[in-house]
Amino acid sequence: MKKSIKKVKDNITPSQYKLLISSLKGNDNIRENRKERLLRVFVLLYNLGIRVNELSQFTYNKLNDLLDNGKTIITSHKQGSEKYIYITENGKKEIIKIFDSIPYSNDYIFVSERGNKKNTLNPISMIADVNKYLKFVFGANTRISSHSFRQTLISNLATNGVNTKIIQNLIGHKSINTTYRYIKTTETDIMKSLEMVR
């Protein structure tokens, strides 16, 4: 049996992120509740570097905790443990802009279309919707996916000189080898490094 080839995933650049957000805001062909949900998902993924299934467990209380304290605790189902996630001041400002109001409640932020505030939206459905919109913006053959946001944060930290052990703890990987696999350098990173020694 032939082994399937694991495809390279691209990082999302700041200009691609801006294009994604502006495209979504200006798209009048999608339902308003889907537009609002996708906008919130993209902004949170970009600023937090977490997995979609971790994002799906967010309640308004968790979001308030994150905005008030700069960090909150979530459960990583993949690792089977709790972990802290952190937000910068710029990230806080961007998140606050996309929420009309943030009530103090244990209602999930991302709920099913039926609007049952006690049942979170299925992470698989969220991933499919995110990837569908990424293909709409960047083309059917894009190598940007829902996981690119996480990979981008890890790569950006690494190329800016952050210690890999710190990145591992921030992201919540059990093995530092997993963190190394996420680090994707760009051609610009390579050229900058070459210029330092040539």
PyMOL commands that set and color helices and strands:
alter all, ss='L'
color gray80, all
select helices_A, chain A and resi 14-25+32-48+52-55+60-69+89-98+123-138+148-159+164-171+176-182+187-197
alter helices_A, ss='H'
color red, helices_A
select strands_A, chain A and resi 71-76+81-86
alter strands_A, ss='S'
color yellow, strands_A
deselect
rebuild
show_as cartoon
